[in-house]
Structure formats: structure tokens, C-alpha cells
Amino acid sequence: MSKVRQSKGLTMKIFLTGANGFIGSQLVSELINAGHQVLGLSRSDAGARKLIALGAEVHRGDLKDLHSLRAGAENCDGVIHTAFDHDFTNYVANCEQDRRVIEALGAALRGSHRPFVITSTTLFGEATLGRTADEDVFNTLHTNPRILSEIAAQEMIERGMNVSLVRLSQIHDRTRQGLVTFLVQLALQTGRSAYIDDTICQWSAAHLIDTAQLFRLAVEKGAAGARFHATAEEGVPVREIADAIGKRLGMPVVALSEKDASSHFGWLHGFVSKNMTASSAKTQARLGWTPQGPDLLSDIANLDFTDA
């Protein structure tokens, strides 16, 4: 095993799931540039080649191969789990799979103080639905199925393991923007950018580069049991998001009634109709994290469709 992590910045060998994903690929570079080694999970030859080009080592496997996941974690000084299947048409099953993955990775770390950083969402920091999320809150009654991930993490924390969580807002750059990407796709399909009339919903957001830095700080400095919010903007109005999409795509922006919105947005309706704001004040103070990337509306205004 490589040099074990200490509190004063010694390098680590980190097992990274989702290493070829939107956040993971940026995180590979962030970790390597900070002097760490990365063992990146890859399920394909193409993904393996990308990781090698970035300077990472490759561990072949996927989220369904729990034995392979445990083997990867056992050979490293720490684990960052960013992988998640974002097929929202199969969301409940994917959340259940994430719980199994977290438990498998945790089993490989049990009995050690090696850090394990798990990805979650700021939704679970809401004391009540729609309230601004706080890092010190874990709403165990939240109805979103991904709460299974936080429950699995909490069980490990209560057993004394060195587990922390990074909760995501809408993570964005010029090519992807979290749930906003699906709103862009819907606008392209329907010829209009929409929002729900008479609502004042807002979504928190953070830039991809800032988010990768946060994950690195969490694995380097995070205290066991801590929850950190990847939030640079506490709340961006959904109406302004719709306006920015319409302007970028050159299409009309429409306000829909609640009745029409349900059929227009489909599975997205539950998110578009929801206030999802979050604070990162405690995260910034505890980790010295200072997000500096472009804001969400700027990235929407400069959407890059080159890889679309």
C-alpha cells in the first residue's frame, strides 16, 4: 500500500469511483495535481485509456461487481465515491444500488481510519422540505430515495468509521449543468423553455472545478461524520434559468400552469416545482473552500454543444 494519509498533507493513493464521469474526470486531475495517486474505476477499455492519459492507474470493474469494488478500496489509503447511475427513469433501483456499493466499499475500510468520502445531495440538509439546506442537518424523513446513501453513510459514522459526505447542488460547466441539462434537452425537444407560473423556486449551484476542489479538501481534511455542501450560489431562480436557456437556444420562454407543467416536465416536474436552496457557509469555514468558478447563468449563456 502507498504512504498512509496523515493530518499534515502527506500524499495518498485514492480509489475513485466514477473516475470517467462528469465530476470524477475533473477530480482525477485535481487529486493528481495535488500530489496524490489515483486508482480509477473503469468498466471499459476506452475509459481506461482516458484515465491513463490523465496519469491515473486503472482498476477494472463496475458498480454491480461488489467484489471488485472492495478489492480496489482495500489497496488504497482512501476512497472517494462519485459514481451514480443517473437514469432517472430507474431512480429507485439506482439508489438501492448506490447503498449496496457504499456498504461494499465501507466493508473494505472497516477497522481502519482511512477516509471514505461519499456523494450525496443537499436535499438531505433541509430540516423541512424546501428550507435552505444546512450541513449540520440530516433529515432522516426526507422522501427522496437517495436517502439510502446517507443512511448507509450514517451507519458507518456511528460505528466510528472515517466517513464524510459531499452533498451536491447543480454542478455545472459549459457542457453540463446537473438537472439544468435535462431542461435544455426538453427545450430542444419541445421548442420552448418553460417554468411554472406563480412559483418562486430556486436551485443552489456550484461550478465543476470548485466541486472537484471540495472533494479533494474533504478527503484531505474532512472530519469523520462531516457533511459538506458543494454550493457556490445558494439559490438561482428557476425562472431565470428558463430565461437563460431560452435566450441561449433562441426560443420562446413560457410560464405554464401547474396542470400543464406536470405533463410538460414529466419526471422533472418534481424538481422544477421544488425549492432546492443550500448554504455552504460552514463548508467554506471548515475546509477553507472558496468557490471562484463562473456562476450557473453564465455557463448556460455560454453552453457548448460541441460534444452534444
C-alpha positions in Angstrom: 0.0 0.0 0.0 1.2 3.6 -0.6 2.0 6.0 2.1 -0.9 6.3 4.5 -2.6 9.6 4.9 -1.6 11.8 7.8 -3.1 15.0 9.0 -0.3 17.2 7.6 -0.8 16.7 3.9 1.1 13.5 3.0 0.1 12.1 -0.3 -2.5 9.3 -0.6 -3.4 6.6 -3.1 -7.1 7.2 -3.6 -9.6 4.8 -5.1 -12.1 6.8 -7.1 -15.4 5.5 -8.4 -16.9 7.5 -11.3 -13.4 8.4 -12.4 -14.6 8.9 -16.0 -17.7 10.8 -15.0 -18.5 14.5 -15.1 -17.2 15.2 -11.7 -14.8 12.2 -11.5 -12.7 13.1 -14.5 -12.1 16.6 -13.2 -11.4 15.2 -9.8 -8.7 12.9 -11.2 -6.7 15.9 -12.4 -7.4 17.8 -9.1 -6.0 14.9 -7.0 -3.0 14.2 -9.2 -2.1 17.9 -9.4 -2.2 18.0 -5.5 0.4 15.1 -5.4 -2.0 12.2 -4.8 -2.1 8.9 -6.7 -5.4 7.9 -8.2 -6.7 4.4 -8.8 -9.7 5.0 -11.0 -12.6 2.6 -11.6 -13.3 1.9 -15.3 -15.6 -0.5 -16.9 -14.3 -0.1 -20.5 -11.1 0.0 -22.4 -11.9 3.5 -23.7 -12.4 4.7 -20.1 -9.1 3.0 -19.0 -7.2 4.8 -21.8 -8.6 8.2 -20.7 -7.5 7.5 -17.1 -4.0 6.5 -18.1 -3.8 9.7 -20.2 -4.6 11.7 -17.1 -1.9 10.0 -15.1 -4.1 7.6 -13.1 -3.9 3.9 -12.6 -6.8 1.8 -13.7 -9.0 -0.7 -11.7 -11.4 -2.6 -14.0 -14.9 -3.2 -12.7 -18.3 -1.6 -12.4 -20.9 -0.8 -9.8 -22.5 -4.2 -9.9 -19.2 -6.0 -9.2 -19.0 -5.5 -5.5 -16.1 -7.9 -5.1 -14.0 -5.7 -7.5 -15.1 -2.6 -5.6 -13.9 -4.0 -2.3 -10.6 -5.0 -3.9 -10.0 -1.5 -5.2 -10.7 0.1 -1.8 -8.5 -2.4 0.1 -5.5 -1.4 -1.9 -5.7 2.3 -1.3 -5.3 4.9 1.5 -8.7 6.4 1.0 -11.9 6.2 -1.2 -14.0 8.8 -2.9 -17.2 7.5 -4.3 -18.7 9.8 -7.0 -20.2 7.1 -9.3 -24.0 7.0 -9.7 -26.4 5.8 -12.4 -28.3 9.0 -13.4 -31.0 7.2 -15.3 -33.9 8.9 -13.5 -36.4 6.5 -15.1 -34.9 3.8 -12.9 -34.1 6.1 -9.9 -35.3 4.0 -7.0 -33.4 0.9 -8.2 -30.3 3.1 -8.8 -30.5 4.5 -5.3 -30.7 1.0 -3.9 -27.7 0.0 -5.9 -25.8 3.0 -4.5 -26.5 1.8 -1.0 -25.0 -1.6 -1.8 -21.9 0.0 -3.4 -21.4 2.2 -0.3 -21.7 -0.8 2.0 -19.2 -2.8 -0.1 -16.7 0.0 -0.1 -17.1 0.6 3.6 -16.6 -3.1 4.3 -13.1 -2.8 2.8 -12.3 0.1 5.1 -13.7 -1.2 8.3 -11.2 -1.4 11.2 -9.0 1.4 9.7 -9.1 5.2 9.9 -8.8 5.6 6.1 -11.1 8.3 4.8 -14.2 7.5 2.8 -15.9 10.4 1.0 -19.4 9.7 -0.2 -21.5 11.7 -2.7 -25.0 12.8 -1.7 -27.3 15.7 -2.4 -28.1 18.9 -0.5 -31.7 17.9 -0.3 -31.0 15.9 2.9 -29.8 19.1 4.7 -33.3 20.5 4.6 -34.8 20.5 8.1 -38.2 20.7 6.4 -38.9 20.4 2.7 -37.9 23.5 0.7 -36.0 25.1 3.6 -32.4 26.2 2.9 -30.2 23.1 3.5 -27.6 23.2 6.3 -24.5 21.0 6.6 -25.3 20.1 10.2 -28.8 18.8 9.3 -29.6 15.2 8.2 -33.4 14.9 7.6 -33.9 11.2 8.0 -37.6 11.6 7.0 -36.8 13.0 3.6 -38.8 11.3 0.8 -36.1 11.3 -1.9 -35.0 7.6 -2.4 -31.3 8.6 -2.5 -31.6 9.0 1.3 -30.5 5.3 1.3 -26.9 6.6 0.5 -26.9 8.9 3.5 -28.4 6.3 5.8 -25.6 3.8 4.8 -23.0 6.5 5.4 -24.6 7.4 8.8 -24.5 3.8 9.9 -20.7 3.7 9.2 -20.2 7.0 11.0 -22.0 5.6 14.1 -19.6 2.7 14.0 -16.6 5.1 14.3 -15.5 5.0 10.6 -13.8 8.0 9.0 -16.7 8.7 6.7 -17.8 12.2 5.4 -20.2 13.3 2.7 -20.1 15.9 -0.1 -23.6 17.0 -0.9 -24.1 18.2 -4.5 -26.1 21.2 -5.7 -26.5 21.7 -9.5 -22.9 21.1 -10.7 -22.1 22.9 -13.9 -19.7 24.0 -16.5 -20.3 25.0 -20.2 -21.2 21.4 -21.2 -23.3 20.1 -18.3 -25.3 21.7 -15.5 -26.9 19.0 -13.4 -30.7 19.0 -13.7 -30.5 22.0 -16.0 -29.0 19.8 -18.7 -32.3 17.9 -18.8 -34.2 21.2 -19.0 -32.1 22.1 -22.0 -32.8 18.8 -23.6 -36.5 19.2 -23.0 -36.4 22.7 -24.5 -34.7 21.3 -27.6 -37.4 18.6 -27.9 -40.4 20.9 -27.4 -39.2 24.1 -28.9 -39.8 26.2 -25.8 -38.1 26.8 -22.4 -40.6 26.6 -19.6 -41.1 27.3 -15.9 -44.1 27.0 -13.6 -46.1 30.2 -13.3 -46.6 31.8 -9.8 -43.7 29.9 -8.3 -40.5 31.3 -6.8 -38.4 28.1 -6.7 -34.6 28.5 -6.6 -31.8 25.9 -7.1 -28.4 26.1 -5.5 -25.4 25.6 -7.8 -21.6 25.2 -7.9 -19.0 25.1 -10.7 -17.4 21.8 -11.6 -13.8 23.0 -10.9 -14.8 24.2 -7.4 -16.6 21.0 -6.7 -13.6 18.9 -7.6 -11.5 21.0 -5.2 -14.1 20.4 -2.5 -13.9 16.6 -2.8 -10.1 16.9 -2.6 -10.3 19.0 0.6 -12.9 16.6 2.1 -10.6 13.6 1.7 -7.5 15.5 2.9 -9.0 17.4 5.8 -12.5 16.3 6.4 -13.6 15.2 9.9 -15.4 11.9 10.4 -19.1 12.5 10.3 -18.9 15.8 8.5 -21.2 16.8 5.7 -20.0 19.4 3.1 -22.1 21.4 0.6 -20.9 21.9 -3.0 -22.7 25.2 -3.2 -21.4 28.5 -4.5 -24.8 30.1 -5.2 -27.4 29.5 -2.5 -30.3 29.9 -4.9 -30.7 30.7 -8.6 -34.4 31.3 -9.5 -35.7 28.6 -11.8 -37.5 31.3 -13.9 -34.1 32.9 -14.6 -32.7 29.5 -15.5 -35.6 29.1 -18.0 -35.0 32.6 -19.4 -31.2 31.9 -19.8 -32.0 28.6 -21.7 -34.5 30.3 -24.0 -32.0 33.1 -24.8 -29.2 30.7 -25.5 -31.3 28.5 -27.7 -33.2 31.3 -29.3 -36.7 30.0 -28.4 -39.7 31.4 -26.5 -39.9 31.2 -22.7 -43.3 30.2 -21.4 -45.0 30.2 -18.0 -47.0 27.1 -17.5 -49.9 26.4 -15.2 -49.4 23.7 -12.6 -51.7 21.4 -14.6 -49.8 21.9 -17.9 -46.4 21.8 -16.2 -46.9 18.2 -15.0 -47.4 16.9 -18.5 -44.7 19.1 -20.0 -41.9 18.3 -17.5 -42.7 14.7 -16.8 -40.3 13.3 -14.2 -38.6 16.7 -14.0 -41.8 18.2 -12.6 -40.9 17.1 -9.0 -37.7 19.0 -9.2 -38.8 22.1 -11.2 -41.7 22.6 -8.7 -39.3 22.4 -5.7 -37.3 25.0 -3.9 -33.8 23.5 -3.5 -31.5 26.1 -1.9 -28.5 25.3 0.3 -25.9 27.1 2.3 -22.2 26.3 2.2 -21.1 28.8 4.9 -20.0 26.0 7.3 -18.3 24.1 4.5 -16.2 27.1 3.5 -15.3 27.9 7.1 -14.3 24.3 8.0 -12.3 23.5 4.9 -11.1 26.9 3.7 -13.0 26.3 0.5 -13.6 29.4 -1.6 -15.5 28.8 -4.8 -14.4 31.0 -7.6 -15.8 29.5 -10.8 -18.4 31.1 -13.2 -22.0 31.2 -12.0 -24.7 28.9 -13.3 -26.4 31.5 -15.6 -23.1 32.4 -17.2 -22.4 28.8 -18.1 -25.9 28.5 -19.5 -25.3 31.6 -21.6 -22.2 30.0 -23.0 -23.4 26.5 -23.5 -21.0 24.4 -25.6 -22.8 21.9 -27.8 -19.6 20.6 -29.4 -19.9 17.2 -27.7 -23.7 17.0 -27.9 
